[in-house]
Amino acid sequence: MKKFCIILLISINTIFQANAQDEKIKDFTNLFCNCINQVMADFHPKLKKMIIDVAEVGEVQAEQNLIQYLIENQDETDKIMSDVKKMGNIETLISTYPNCENIYQKVDELKGDDQELQSKIMDYFNSQTDCELTSAILKTALKDDK
């Protein structure tokens, strides 16, 4: 009986640790998604679409789609190019928004196997309709790392 109780306590402790980790992942992904949404709120809709397209159809097709759009909508070129320039400095830009200053440090709070962690984070982003842009950015970044 004593052995059973010890095994039960170990199992319960493991479950609580896993739930605590899942809560940290959920909190982090909510924060990160909100930060990306804040930063990109004023970006041109076509640039946002291009980011999603890169993740879905690839960089070449996404660039061709954007070029075609720019040819057909030359009056929007300056705004899009200005936003493209901002994207080159997105990590710094994110840190200027409230509650986003320490977003990259929060990654360190997430402990665990990198592959499992990435999988859980991506699953959460993919399940949230308002995180489509964040999901696309991360999918592209993870592809580039391989």
The first five atom37 places (N, CA, C, CB, O) and aatype in JSON, in Angstrom:
{
  "aatype": [12, 11, 11, 13, 4, 9, 9, 10, 10, 9, 15, 9, 2, 16, 9, 13, 5, 0, 2, 0, 5, 3, 6, 11, 9, 11, 3, 13, 16, 2, 10, 13, 4, 2, 4, 9, 2, 5, 19, 12, 0, 3, 13, 8, 14, 11, 10, 11, 11, 12, 9, 9, 3, 19, 0, 6, 19, 7, 6, 19, 5, 0, 6, 5, 2, 10, 9, 5, 18, 10, 9, 6, 2, 5, 3, 6, 16, 3, 11, 9, 12, 15, 3, 19, 11, 11, 12, 7, 2, 9, 6, 16, 10, 9, 15, 16, 18, 14, 2, 4, 6, 2, 9, 18, 5, 11, 19, 3, 6, 10, 11, 7, 3, 3, 5, 6, 10, 5, 15, 11, 9, 12, 3, 18, 13, 2, 15, 5, 16, 3, 4, 6, 10, 16, 15, 0, 9, 10, 11, 16, 0, 10, 11, 3, 3, 11],
  "atom_mask": [
    [1, 1, 1, 1, 1],
    [1, 1, 1, 1, 1],
    [1, 1, 1, 1, 1],
    [1, 1, 1, 1, 1],
    [1, 1, 1, 1, 1],
    [1, 1, 1, 1, 1],
    [1, 1, 1, 1, 1],
    [1, 1, 1, 1, 1],
    [1, 1, 1, 1, 1],
    [1, 1, 1, 1, 1],
    [1, 1, 1, 1, 1],
    [1, 1, 1, 1, 1],
    [1, 1, 1, 1, 1],
    [1, 1, 1, 1, 1],
    [1, 1, 1, 1, 1],
    [1, 1, 1, 1, 1],
    [1, 1, 1, 1, 1],
    [1, 1, 1, 1, 1],
    [1, 1, 1, 1, 1],
    [1, 1, 1, 1, 1],
    [1, 1, 1, 1, 1],
    [1, 1, 1, 1, 1],
    [1, 1, 1, 1, 1],
    [1, 1, 1, 1, 1],
    [1, 1, 1, 1, 1],
    [1, 1, 1, 1, 1],
    [1, 1, 1, 1, 1],
    [1, 1, 1, 1, 1],
    [1, 1, 1, 1, 1],
    [1, 1, 1, 1, 1],
    [1, 1, 1, 1, 1],
    [1, 1, 1, 1, 1],
    [1, 1, 1, 1, 1],
    [1, 1, 1, 1, 1],
    [1, 1, 1, 1, 1],
    [1, 1, 1, 1, 1],
    [1, 1, 1, 1, 1],
    [1, 1, 1, 1, 1],
    [1, 1, 1, 1, 1],
    [1, 1, 1, 1, 1],
    [1, 1, 1, 1, 1],
    [1, 1, 1, 1, 1],
    [1, 1, 1, 1, 1],
    [1, 1, 1, 1, 1],
    [1, 1, 1, 1, 1],
    [1, 1, 1, 1, 1],
    [1, 1, 1, 1, 1],
    [1, 1, 1, 1, 1],
    [1, 1, 1, 1, 1],
    [1, 1, 1, 1, 1],
    [1, 1, 1, 1, 1],
    [1, 1, 1, 1, 1],
    [1, 1, 1, 1, 1],
    [1, 1, 1, 1, 1],
    [1, 1, 1, 1, 1],
    [1, 1, 1, 1, 1],
    [1, 1, 1, 1, 1],
    [1, 1, 1, 0, 1],
    [1, 1, 1, 1, 1],
    [1, 1, 1, 1, 1],
    [1, 1, 1, 1, 1],
    [1, 1, 1, 1, 1],
    [1, 1, 1, 1, 1],
    [1, 1, 1, 1, 1],
    [1, 1, 1, 1, 1],
    [1, 1, 1, 1, 1],
    [1, 1, 1, 1, 1],
    [1, 1, 1, 1, 1],
    [1, 1, 1, 1, 1],
    [1, 1, 1, 1, 1],
    [1, 1, 1, 1, 1],
    [1, 1, 1, 1, 1],
    [1, 1, 1, 1, 1],
    [1, 1, 1, 1, 1],
    [1, 1, 1, 1, 1],
    [1, 1, 1, 1, 1],
    [1, 1, 1, 1, 1],
    [1, 1, 1, 1, 1],
    [1, 1, 1, 1, 1],
    [1, 1, 1, 1, 1],
    [1, 1, 1, 1, 1],
    [1, 1, 1, 1, 1],
    [1, 1, 1, 1, 1],
    [1, 1, 1, 1, 1],
    [1, 1, 1, 1, 1],
    [1, 1, 1, 1, 1],
    [1, 1, 1, 1, 1],
    [1, 1, 1, 0, 1],
    [1, 1, 1, 1, 1],
    [1, 1, 1, 1, 1],
    [1, 1, 1, 1, 1],
    [1, 1, 1, 1, 1],
    [1, 1, 1, 1, 1],
    [1, 1, 1, 1, 1],
    [1, 1, 1, 1, 1],
    [1, 1, 1, 1, 1],
    [1, 1, 1, 1, 1],
    [1, 1, 1, 1, 1],
    [1, 1, 1, 1, 1],
    [1, 1, 1, 1, 1],
    [1, 1, 1, 1, 1],
    [1, 1, 1, 1, 1],
    [1, 1, 1, 1, 1],
    [1, 1, 1, 1, 1],
    [1, 1, 1, 1, 1],
    [1, 1, 1, 1, 1],
    [1, 1, 1, 1, 1],
    [1, 1, 1, 1, 1],
    [1, 1, 1, 1, 1],
    [1, 1, 1, 1, 1],
    [1, 1, 1, 1, 1],
    [1, 1, 1, 0, 1],
    [1, 1, 1, 1, 1],
    [1, 1, 1, 1, 1],
    [1, 1, 1, 1, 1],
    [1, 1, 1, 1, 1],
    [1, 1, 1, 1, 1],
    [1, 1, 1, 1, 1],
    [1, 1, 1, 1, 1],
    [1, 1, 1, 1, 1],
    [1, 1, 1, 1, 1],
    [1, 1, 1, 1, 1],
    [1, 1, 1, 1, 1],
    [1, 1, 1, 1, 1],
    [1, 1, 1, 1, 1],
    [1, 1, 1, 1, 1],
    [1, 1, 1, 1, 1],
    [1, 1, 1, 1, 1],
    [1, 1, 1, 1, 1],
    [1, 1, 1, 1, 1],
    [1, 1, 1, 1, 1],
    [1, 1, 1, 1, 1],
    [1, 1, 1, 1, 1],
    [1, 1, 1, 1, 1],
    [1, 1, 1, 1, 1],
    [1, 1, 1, 1, 1],
    [1, 1, 1, 1, 1],
    [1, 1, 1, 1, 1],
    [1, 1, 1, 1, 1],
    [1, 1, 1, 1, 1],
    [1, 1, 1, 1, 1],
    [1, 1, 1, 1, 1],
    [1, 1, 1, 1, 1],
    [1, 1, 1, 1, 1],
    [1, 1, 1, 1, 1],
    [1, 1, 1, 1, 1]
  ],
  "atom_positions": [
    [[0.81, -1.19, 0.0], [0.0, 0.0, 0.0], [0.86, 1.26, 0.0], [-0.92, -0.01, 1.19], [0.56, 2.24, -0.69]],
    [[1.94, 1.21, 0.8], [2.84, 2.37, 0.87], [3.45, 2.65, -0.5], [3.95, 2.13, 1.92], [3.55, 3.81, -0.92]],
    [[3.85, 1.59, -1.2], [4.45, 1.73, -2.53], [3.44, 2.36, -3.49], [4.92, 0.36, -3.06], [3.8, 3.23, -4.29]],
    [[2.19, 1.93, -3.41], [1.14, 2.48, -4.26], [0.96, 3.97, -4.01], [-0.19, 1.74, -4.02], [0.84, 4.75, -4.95]],
    [[0.95, 4.37, -2.73], [0.79, 5.79, -2.38], [1.94, 6.63, -2.91], [0.67, 5.96, -0.86], [1.73, 7.75, -3.39]],
    [[3.14, 6.12, -2.82], [4.31, 6.83, -3.34], [4.2, 7.0, -4.85], [5.62, 6.09, -2.98], [4.45, 8.09, -5.37]],
    [[3.83, 5.95, -5.55], [3.67, 6.02, -7.01], [2.56, 7.0, -7.37], [3.36, 4.62, -7.59], [2.69, 7.77, -8.33]],
    [[1.47, 6.97, -6.61], [0.36, 7.9, -6.84], [0.8, 9.35, -6.64], [-0.82, 7.57, -5.91], [0.48, 10.21, -7.46]],
    [[1.53, 9.62, -5.58], [2.02, 10.98, -5.32], [2.99, 11.44, -6.42], [2.73, 11.04, -3.95], [2.93, 12.59, -6.85]],
    [[3.84, 10.58, -6.85], [4.77, 10.92, -7.94], [3.99, 11.23, -9.22], [5.79, 9.76, -8.19], [4.29, 12.18, -9.93]],
    [[2.98, 10.42, -9.49], [2.16, 10.63, -10.69], [1.41, 11.96, -10.61], [1.15, 9.48, -10.86], [1.37, 12.71, -11.59]],
    [[0.83, 12.27, -9.46], [0.1, 13.52, -9.28], [1.06, 14.7, -9.43], [-0.61, 13.57, -7.91], [0.73, 15.7, -10.08]],
    [[2.23, 14.6, -8.83], [3.23, 15.66, -8.94], [3.63, 15.89, -10.39], [4.47, 15.32, -8.09], [3.77, 17.03, -10.83]],
    [[3.82, 14.82, -11.14], [4.18, 14.92, -12.56], [3.07, 15.61, -13.35], [4.46, 13.54, -13.15], [3.34, 16.44, -14.21]],
    [[1.83, 15.25, -13.06], [0.69, 15.87, -13.74], [0.63, 17.36, -13.43], [-0.64, 15.19, -13.32], [0.42, 18.17, -14.33]],
    [[0.82, 17.73, -12.15], [0.79, 19.15, -11.78], [1.92, 19.92, -12.46], [0.89, 19.31, -10.25], [1.72, 21.06, -12.89]],
    [[3.11, 19.31, -12.55], [4.23, 19.98, -13.23], [3.91, 20.17, -14.71], [5.53, 19.16, -13.05], [4.21, 21.22, -15.28]],
    [[3.33, 19.16, -15.34], [2.97, 19.27, -16.75], [1.9, 20.34, -16.96], [2.46, 17.91, -17.28], [1.98, 21.11, -17.91]],
    [[0.9, 20.39, -16.07], [-0.13, 21.42, -16.17], [0.45, 22.81, -15.96], [-1.24, 21.16, -15.15], [0.05, 23.76, -16.64]],
    [[1.39, 22.95, -15.03], [2.03, 24.25, -14.79], [2.81, 24.67, -16.03], [2.97, 24.19, -13.55], [2.79, 25.85, -16.41]],
    [[3.5, 23.73, -16.67], [4.25, 24.03, -17.9], [3.29, 24.44, -19.01], [5.1, 22.81, -18.34], [3.55, 25.39, -19.75]],
    [[2.18, 23.72, -19.13], [1.19, 24.06, -20.16], [0.62, 25.46, -19.93], [0.06, 23.03, -20.17], [0.37, 26.19, -20.88]],
    [[0.41, 25.82, -18.65], [-0.09, 27.18, -18.33], [0.93, 28.23, -18.72], [-0.41, 27.3, -16.82], [0.58, 29.28, -19.25]],
    [[2.22, 27.94, -18.47], [3.28, 28.88, -18.86], [3.31, 29.05, -20.37], [4.66, 28.39, -18.35], [3.47, 30.16, -20.88]],
    [[3.15, 27.94, -21.08], [3.13, 27.99, -22.55], [1.94, 28.81, -23.03], [3.08, 26.57, -23.16], [2.08, 29.65, -23.91]],
    [[0.79, 28.58, -22.45], [-0.42, 29.32, -22.83], [-0.23, 30.81, -22.54], [-1.65, 28.77, -22.08], [-0.56, 31.65, -23.38]],
    [[0.27, 31.14, -21.36], [0.5, 32.55, -21.01], [1.49, 33.2, -21.98], [1.01, 32.67, -19.57], [1.27, 34.31, -22.45]],
    [[2.58, 32.49, -22.25], [3.59, 33.01, -23.17], [3.02, 33.23, -24.57], [4.79, 32.07, -23.22], [3.22, 34.28, -25.17]],
    [[2.31, 32.23, -25.08], [1.79, 32.35, -26.44], [0.75, 33.45, -26.55], [1.19, 31.02, -26.9], [0.69, 34.16, -27.55]],
    [[-0.08, 33.61, -25.52], [-1.04, 34.73, -25.52], [-0.31, 36.06, -25.56], [-1.95, 34.66, -24.28], [-0.66, 36.95, -26.34]],
    [[0.7, 36.19, -24.73], [1.47, 37.43, -24.68], [2.17, 37.7, -26.01], [2.49, 37.38, -23.55], [2.12, 38.81, -26.53]],
    [[2.84, 36.67, -26.54], [3.58, 36.84, -27.79], [2.63, 37.2, -28.94], [4.37, 35.57, -28.13], [2.93, 38.08, -29.75]],
    [[1.52, 36.52, -29.01], [0.53, 36.79, -30.05], [0.01, 38.22, -29.94], [-0.64, 35.79, -29.97], [-0.1, 38.93, -30.94]],
    [[-0.3, 38.64, -28.72], [-0.77, 40.02, -28.51], [0.29, 41.04, -28.92], [-1.17, 40.22, -27.05], [-0.03, 42.08, -29.5]],
    [[1.54, 40.75, -28.6], [2.62, 41.67, -28.97], [2.75, 41.78, -30.5], [3.96, 41.2, -28.36], [2.86, 42.89, -31.03]],
    [[2.74, 40.66, -31.19], [2.82, 40.68, -32.66], [1.63, 41.43, -33.24], [2.88, 39.24, -33.23], [1.79, 42.24, -34.15]],
    [[0.44, 41.17, -32.71], [-0.76, 41.86, -33.21], [-0.67, 43.37, -32.99], [-2.01, 41.31, -32.52], [-1.08, 44.14, -33.85]],
    [[-0.14, 43.79, -31.84], [0.03, 45.22, -31.57], [1.01, 45.85, -32.56], [0.52, 45.45, -30.12], [0.74, 46.89, -33.16]],
    [[2.15, 45.21, -32.71], [3.19, 45.74, -33.59], [2.7, 45.85, -35.03], [4.45, 44.85, -33.54], [2.98, 46.84, -35.71]],
    [[1.97, 44.85, -35.47], [1.6, 44.79, -36.88], [0.22, 45.4, -37.17], [1.62, 43.37, -37.34], [-0.25, 45.35, -38.31]],
    [[-0.41, 45.96, -36.18], [-1.76, 46.5, -36.34], [-1.83, 47.54, -37.45], [-2.24, 47.12, -35.03], [-2.81, 47.59, -38.2]],
    [[-0.82, 48.37, -37.57], [-0.84, 49.43, -38.58], [-0.14, 49.06, -39.88], [-0.19, 50.67, -38.01], [-0.07, 49.86, -40.81]],
    [[0.37, 47.84, -39.95], [1.04, 47.41, -41.18], [0.0, 47.24, -42.29], [1.83, 46.09, -40.96], [-1.17, 46.94, -42.03]],
    [[0.43, 47.42, -43.51], [-0.45, 47.28, -44.67], [-1.0, 45.85, -44.72], [0.3, 47.63, -45.99], [-0.24, 44.9, -44.54]],
    [[-2.28, 45.69, -44.96], [-2.9, 44.35, -45.0], [-2.22, 43.41, -46.01], [-4.37, 44.47, -45.35], [-2.14, 42.2, -45.77]],
    [[-1.74, 43.93, -47.11], [-1.1, 43.07, -48.11], [0.23, 42.53, -47.6], [-0.88, 43.85, -49.43], [0.62, 41.41, -47.94]],
    [[0.93, 43.31, -46.78], [2.18, 42.83, -46.19], [1.88, 41.71, -45.18], [2.94, 43.99, -45.5], [2.6, 40.72, -45.12]],
    [[0.82, 41.88, -44.41], [0.41, 40.82, -43.48], [0.06, 39.55, -44.26], [-0.8, 41.28, -42.63], [0.42, 38.45, -43.86]],
    [[-0.64, 39.72, -45.36], [-1.01, 38.58, -46.21], [0.23, 37.9, -46.76], [-1.93, 39.03, -47.36], [0.29, 36.67, -46.86]],
    [[1.23, 38.71, -47.13], [2.46, 38.13, -47.66], [3.16, 37.27, -46.61], [3.4, 39.25, -48.14], [3.69, 36.2, -46.93]],
    [[3.16, 37.71, -45.35], [3.79, 36.94, -44.28], [3.09, 35.58, -44.14], [3.73, 37.72, -42.93], [3.75, 34.55, -43.99]],
    [[1.79, 35.59, -44.2], [1.03, 34.34, -44.12], [1.3, 33.48, -45.35], [-0.49, 34.63, -43.98], [1.45, 32.27, -45.24]],
    [[1.35, 34.12, -46.52], [1.63, 33.39, -47.76], [3.0, 32.72, -47.73], [1.53, 34.33, -48.95], [3.15, 31.61, -48.24]],
    [[4.01, 33.38, -47.16], [5.34, 32.77, -47.09], [5.26, 31.44, -46.37], [6.34, 33.72, -46.37], [5.88, 30.46, -46.79]],
    [[4.51, 31.39, -45.28], [4.37, 30.15, -44.52], [3.54, 29.11, -45.26], [3.73, 30.43, -43.17], [3.78, 27.91, -45.12]],
    [[2.56, 29.57, -46.04], [1.63, 28.63, -46.68], [2.06, 28.19, -48.08], [0.28, 29.26, -46.76], [1.97, 27.0, -48.41]],
    [[2.52, 29.13, -48.91], [2.83, 28.78, -50.3], [4.3, 28.96, -50.65], [2.0, 29.61, -51.23], [4.72, 28.64, -51.77]],
    [[5.09, 29.47, -49.72], [6.52, 29.64, -49.95], [6.89, 31.07, -50.3], [0.0, 0.0, 0.0], [6.06, 31.86, -50.74]],
    [[8.14, 31.37, -50.1], [8.65, 32.73, -50.27], [8.56, 33.22, -51.71], [10.08, 32.8, -49.8], [8.18, 34.37, -51.94]],
    [[8.89, 32.38, -52.67], [8.9, 32.8, -54.07], [7.5, 33.22, -54.52], [9.42, 31.68, -54.97], [7.32, 34.29, -55.09]],
    [[6.51, 32.37, -54.25], [5.13, 32.68, -54.65], [4.6, 33.9, -53.9], [4.22, 31.47, -54.4], [3.9, 34.73, -54.47]],
    [[4.93, 34.0, -52.62], [4.47, 35.15, -51.82], [5.05, 36.45, -52.36], [4.88, 34.97, -50.33], [4.34, 37.45, -52.45]],
    [[6.33, 36.44, -52.74], [6.95, 37.64, -53.31], [6.33, 37.98, -54.66], [8.47, 37.43, -53.47], [6.09, 39.15, -54.96]],
    [[6.06, 36.97, -55.48], [5.42, 37.21, -56.78], [4.04, 37.83, -56.58], [5.31, 35.9, -57.59], [3.66, 38.75, -57.31]],
    [[3.29, 37.33, -55.6], [1.96, 37.89, -55.31], [2.07, 39.35, -54.89], [1.27, 37.07, -54.2], [1.27, 40.18, -55.32]],
    [[3.06, 39.66, -54.05], [3.24, 41.04, -53.59], [3.66, 41.95, -54.74], [4.28, 41.09, -52.47], [3.14, 43.06, -54.88]],
    [[4.58, 41.49, -55.57], [5.03, 42.28, -56.72], [3.86, 42.58, -57.65], [6.15, 41.55, -57.49], [3.7, 43.71, -58.12]],
    [[3.06, 41.57, -57.91], [1.89, 41.77, -58.77], [0.95, 42.8, -58.15], [1.14, 40.43, -58.99], [0.41, 43.65, -58.86]],
    [[0.76, 42.72, -56.87], [-0.11, 43.68, -56.17], [0.47, 45.09, -56.3], [-0.26, 43.29, -54.67], [-0.27, 46.05, -56.56]],
    [[1.78, 45.23, -56.12], [2.42, 46.55, -56.21], [2.31, 47.12, -57.63], [3.9, 46.45, -55.8], [2.14, 48.33, -57.8]],
    [[2.41, 46.27, -58.62], [2.26, 46.72, -60.01], [0.85, 47.27, -60.23], [2.55, 45.56, -61.01], [0.67, 48.3, -60.88]],
    [[-0.11, 46.58, -59.68], [-1.52, 46.98, -59.86], [-1.96, 48.11, -58.93], [-2.41, 45.79, -59.64], [-2.98, 48.75, -59.16]],
    [[-1.19, 48.34, -57.88], [-1.56, 49.35, -56.87], [-0.34, 50.21, -56.51], [-2.14, 48.67, -55.59], [0.09, 50.23, -55.35]],
    [[0.2, 50.89, -57.48], [1.44, 51.64, -57.28], [1.31, 52.73, -56.22], [1.88, 52.25, -58.57], [2.3, 53.12, -55.59]],
    [[0.11, 53.23, -56.01], [-0.09, 54.28, -55.01], [0.13, 53.78, -53.58], [-1.49, 54.85, -55.15], [0.23, 54.59, -52.66]],
    [[0.21, 52.47, -53.39], [0.4, 51.9, -52.05], [1.84, 51.44, -51.8], [-0.55, 50.73, -51.85], [2.16, 50.94, -50.72]],
    [[2.68, 51.62, -52.79], [4.06, 51.15, -52.71], [4.81, 51.77, -51.53], [4.79, 51.47, -53.99], [5.5, 51.06, -50.8]],
    [[4.69, 53.07, -51.34], [5.44, 53.73, -50.27], [5.07, 53.18, -48.89], [5.18, 55.24, -50.31], [5.96, 52.91, -48.08]],
    [[3.79, 52.99, -48.63], [3.34, 52.47, -47.34], [3.87, 51.05, -47.13], [1.8, 52.48, -47.26], [4.37, 50.73, -46.06]],
    [[3.76, 50.21, -48.15], [4.22, 48.83, -48.02], [5.73, 48.79, -47.81], [3.83, 48.02, -49.27], [6.21, 48.04, -46.95]],
    [[6.47, 49.57, -48.56], [7.93, 49.56, -48.42], [8.36, 50.11, -47.05], [8.58, 50.4, -49.55], [9.34, 49.64, -46.47]],
    [[7.62, 51.08, -46.55], [7.9, 51.6, -45.21], [7.69, 50.51, -44.16], [7.0, 52.83, -44.91], [8.48, 50.37, -43.23]],
    [[6.62, 49.75, -44.32], [6.34, 48.66, -43.39], [7.37, 47.53, -43.51], [4.94, 48.11, -43.63], [7.74, 46.92, -42.51]],
    [[7.82, 47.26, -44.72], [8.86, 46.24, -44.93], [10.12, 46.66, -44.17], [9.18, 46.06, -46.46], [10.77, 45.84, -43.53]],
    [[10.45, 47.94, -44.24], [11.62, 48.45, -43.54], [11.46, 48.27, -42.03], [11.85, 49.95, -43.89], [12.41, 47.88, -41.34]],
    [[10.27, 48.55, -41.51], [10.0, 48.36, -40.07], [10.19, 46.9, -39.68], [8.58, 48.82, -39.72], [10.69, 46.6, -38.59]],
    [[9.78, 46.0, -40.55], [9.88, 44.56, -40.25], [11.32, 44.13, -40.04], [9.26, 43.74, -41.36], [11.59, 43.19, -39.29]],
    [[12.24, 44.81, -40.7], [13.65, 44.47, -40.53], [14.14, 44.71, -39.11], [0.0, 0.0, 0.0], [15.18, 44.19, -38.72]],
    [[13.39, 45.48, -38.35], [13.76, 45.82, -36.98], [12.66, 45.4, -36.0], [14.04, 47.33, -36.86], [12.45, 46.06, -34.98]],
    [[11.97, 44.33, -36.31], [10.78, 43.96, -35.55], [11.08, 43.58, -34.1], [10.07, 42.8, -36.23], [10.27, 43.85, -33.21]],
    [[12.24, 42.96, -33.85], [12.55, 42.57, -32.47], [12.66, 43.8, -31.57], [13.86, 41.77, -32.43], [12.17, 43.79, -30.44]],
    [[13.3, 44.84, -32.07], [13.4, 46.09, -31.3], [12.05, 46.75, -31.19], [14.42, 47.05, -31.93], [11.68, 47.27, -30.14]],
    [[11.3, 46.73, -32.27], [9.98, 47.35, -32.31], [9.04, 46.71, -31.29], [9.38, 47.24, -33.71], [8.3, 47.41, -30.6]],
    [[9.07, 45.39, -31.19], [8.22, 44.67, -30.23], [8.48, 45.16, -28.82], [8.46, 43.15, -30.33], [7.55, 45.36, -28.04]],
    [[9.74, 45.36, -28.49], [10.09, 45.72, -27.11], [9.64, 47.13, -26.72], [11.58, 45.62, -26.93], [9.74, 47.5, -25.55]],
    [[9.14, 47.91, -27.67], [8.65, 49.26, -27.35], [7.17, 49.27, -26.95], [8.86, 50.19, -28.54], [6.66, 50.3, -26.54]],
    [[6.51, 48.15, -27.06], [5.08, 48.08, -26.74], [4.87, 47.63, -25.3], [4.36, 47.13, -27.71], [5.65, 46.82, -24.78]],
    [[3.82, 48.14, -24.65], [3.54, 47.75, -23.26], [3.38, 46.24, -23.13], [2.27, 48.45, -22.76], [2.75, 45.6, -23.98]],
    [[3.94, 45.68, -22.09], [3.91, 44.26, -21.76], [4.73, 43.39, -22.71], [2.49, 43.78, -21.77], [4.75, 42.17, -22.56]],
    [[5.41, 44.0, -23.67], [6.2, 43.23, -24.63], [7.71, 43.43, -24.43], [5.81, 43.61, -26.04], [8.52, 42.83, -25.13]],
    [[8.07, 44.29, -23.49], [9.47, 44.65, -23.3], [10.36, 43.43, -23.05], [9.6, 45.62, -22.15], [11.49, 43.37, -23.55]],
    [[9.87, 42.48, -22.29], [10.69, 41.34, -21.88], [10.23, 40.04, -22.52], [10.66, 41.19, -20.36], [10.44, 38.96, -21.97]],
    [[9.62, 40.14, -23.67], [9.03, 38.95, -24.3], [10.07, 37.85, -24.57], [8.36, 39.34, -25.62], [9.79, 36.67, -24.41]],
    [[11.26, 38.26, -24.97], [12.27, 37.24, -25.3], [12.84, 36.59, -24.05], [13.4, 37.87, -26.11], [13.28, 35.45, -24.09]],
    [[12.83, 37.31, -22.92], [13.28, 36.71, -21.66], [12.28, 35.68, -21.18], [13.48, 37.79, -20.59], [12.65, 34.72, -20.51]],
    [[11.02, 35.87, -21.51], [9.98, 34.93, -21.08], [10.16, 33.56, -21.72], [8.6, 35.48, -21.41], [9.7, 32.56, -21.18]],
    [[10.82, 33.52, -22.86], [11.09, 32.23, -23.51], [11.94, 31.36, -22.57], [11.82, 32.43, -24.87], [11.76, 30.15, -22.51]],
    [[12.87, 32.01, -21.85], [13.74, 31.27, -20.94], [12.97, 30.6, -19.8], [14.79, 32.19, -20.37], [13.44, 29.62, -19.21]],
    [[11.78, 31.13, -19.49], [10.98, 30.55, -18.42], [10.34, 29.23, -18.85], [9.89, 31.53, -17.99], [9.89, 28.45, -18.01]],
    [[10.31, 28.99, -20.15], [9.73, 27.75, -20.66], [10.82, 26.7, -20.72], [9.07, 27.97, -22.05], [11.71, 26.76, -21.56]],
    [[10.73, 25.75, -19.84], [11.73, 24.69, -19.77], [11.2, 23.45, -20.47], [12.11, 24.37, -18.29], [9.99, 23.22, -20.52]],
    [[12.09, 22.66, -21.0], [11.67, 21.41, -21.6], [12.38, 21.14, -22.9], [0.0, 0.0, 0.0], [13.19, 21.93, -23.38]],
    [[12.06, 20.0, -23.46], [12.61, 19.58, -24.74], [12.21, 20.58, -25.82], [12.12, 18.16, -25.11], [11.03, 20.9, -25.97]],
    [[13.18, 21.08, -26.56], [12.9, 22.11, -27.57], [11.85, 21.67, -28.59], [14.18, 22.48, -28.28], [10.96, 22.45, -28.92]],
    [[11.96, 20.46, -29.07], [11.02, 19.98, -30.09], [9.6, 19.89, -29.53], [11.46, 18.61, -30.63], [8.65, 20.3, -30.19]],
    [[9.48, 19.36, -28.34], [8.16, 19.25, -27.7], [7.59, 20.63, -27.41], [8.25, 18.42, -26.4], [6.4, 20.87, -27.6]],
    [[8.44, 21.52, -26.94], [8.02, 22.89, -26.64], [7.55, 23.6, -27.9], [9.18, 23.67, -26.0], [6.49, 24.23, -27.9]],
    [[8.33, 23.5, -28.97], [7.93, 24.11, -30.25], [6.6, 23.56, -30.71], [9.01, 23.86, -31.32], [5.74, 24.3, -31.19]],
    [[6.42, 22.27, -30.56], [5.19, 21.64, -30.99], [3.99, 22.16, -30.2], [5.3, 20.12, -30.85], [2.95, 22.47, -30.78]],
    [[4.13, 22.25, -28.88], [3.04, 22.74, -28.05], [2.72, 24.2, -28.36], [3.38, 22.59, -26.56], [1.55, 24.59, -28.44]],
    [[3.76, 25.0, -28.55], [3.56, 26.42, -28.86], [2.86, 26.57, -30.2], [4.91, 27.18, -28.87], [1.9, 27.35, -30.32]],
    [[3.32, 25.85, -31.21], [2.7, 25.94, -32.53], [1.27, 25.43, -32.5], [3.52, 25.15, -33.56], [0.39, 26.0, -33.15]],
    [[1.01, 24.35, -31.76], [-0.36, 23.85, -31.64], [-1.28, 24.91, -31.06], [-0.41, 22.58, -30.76], [-2.4, 25.1, -31.52]],
    [[-0.78, 25.61, -30.05], [-1.61, 26.65, -29.44], [-1.84, 27.8, -30.42], [-0.95, 27.18, -28.16], [-2.98, 28.24, -30.6]],
    [[-0.78, 28.28, -31.06], [-0.95, 29.37, -32.04], [-1.92, 28.96, -33.14], [0.41, 29.76, -32.65], [-2.78, 29.75, -33.54]],
    [[-1.79, 27.74, -33.63], [-2.66, 27.27, -34.71], [-4.12, 27.16, -34.28], [-2.18, 25.93, -35.22], [-5.02, 27.22, -35.11]],
    [[-4.35, 26.99, -32.98], [-5.72, 26.86, -32.5], [-6.39, 28.22, -32.26], [-5.74, 26.05, -31.21], [-7.6, 28.27, -32.03]],
    [[-5.64, 29.28, -32.31], [-6.16, 30.62, -32.04], [-6.3, 31.4, -33.34], [-5.25, 31.38, -31.05], [-5.31, 31.64, -34.03]],
    [[-7.52, 31.79, -33.68], [-7.74, 32.49, -34.96], [-7.06, 33.85, -35.0], [-9.23, 32.66, -35.2], [-6.68, 34.31, -36.07]],
    [[-6.91, 34.5, -33.85], [-6.28, 35.81, -33.85], [-4.75, 35.74, -33.82], [-6.77, 36.61, -32.68], [-4.08, 36.77, -33.73]],
    [[-4.21, 34.53, -33.88], [-2.75, 34.35, -33.88], [-2.22, 33.86, -35.22], [-2.36, 33.37, -32.79], [-1.11, 33.34, -35.29]],
    [[-3.0, 34.02, -36.28], [-2.6, 33.51, -37.59], [-1.27, 34.12, -38.05], [-3.69, 33.79, -38.62], [-0.41, 33.43, -38.59]],
    [[-1.12, 35.41, -37.84], [0.1, 36.09, -38.25], [1.31, 35.6, -37.45], [-0.06, 37.61, -38.09], [2.38, 35.35, -38.01]],
    [[1.14, 35.48, -36.15], [2.21, 34.98, -35.29], [2.59, 33.56, -35.67], [1.8, 35.04, -33.8], [3.77, 33.22, -35.75]],
    [[1.6, 32.74, -35.92], [1.84, 31.37, -36.33], [2.64, 31.32, -37.63], [0.51, 30.62, -36.51], [3.58, 30.53, -37.76]],
    [[2.28, 32.16, -38.59], [2.99, 32.19, -39.88], [4.43, 32.63, -39.7], [2.28, 33.13, -40.85], [5.33, 32.07, -40.33]],
    [[4.66, 33.63, -38.86], [6.03, 34.1, -38.61], [6.87, 32.98, -38.01], [6.02, 35.33, -37.67], [8.0, 32.75, -38.43]],
    [[6.32, 32.29, -37.03], [7.07, 31.22, -36.38], [7.29, 30.01, -37.3], [6.35, 30.77, -35.12], [8.36, 29.41, -37.29]],
    [[6.28, 29.66, -38.09], [6.45, 28.56, -39.04], [7.61, 28.85, -39.99], [5.15, 28.32, -39.85], [8.44, 27.98, -40.26]],
    [[7.65, 30.08, -40.48], [8.7, 30.48, -41.4], [10.06, 30.45, -40.71], [8.42, 31.87, -41.97], [11.04, 29.96, -41.27]],
    [[10.12, 30.97, -39.49], [11.37, 30.99, -38.73], [11.86, 29.57, -38.45], [11.19, 31.76, -37.41], [13.05, 29.29, -38.56]],
    [[10.95, 28.67, -38.09], [11.34, 27.29, -37.81], [11.82, 26.58, -39.06], [10.18, 26.53, -37.19], [12.73, 25.75, -38.99]],
    [[11.21, 26.88, -40.22], [11.68, 26.31, -41.48], [13.09, 26.78, -41.79], [10.74, 26.68, -42.64], [13.93, 26.0, -42.24]],
    [[13.34, 28.06, -41.55], [14.66, 28.64, -41.83], [15.74, 28.06, -40.96], [14.63, 30.14, -41.65], [16.9, 28.0, -41.37]],
    [[15.39, 27.62, -39.73], [16.37, 27.05, -38.81], [16.79, 25.64, -39.2], [15.81, 27.04, -37.41], [17.83, 25.15, -38.75]],
    [[15.99, 24.99, -40.04], [16.29, 23.59, -40.41], [17.29, 23.52, -41.52], [15.03, 22.86, -40.81], [17.65, 22.42, -41.96]]
  ]
}
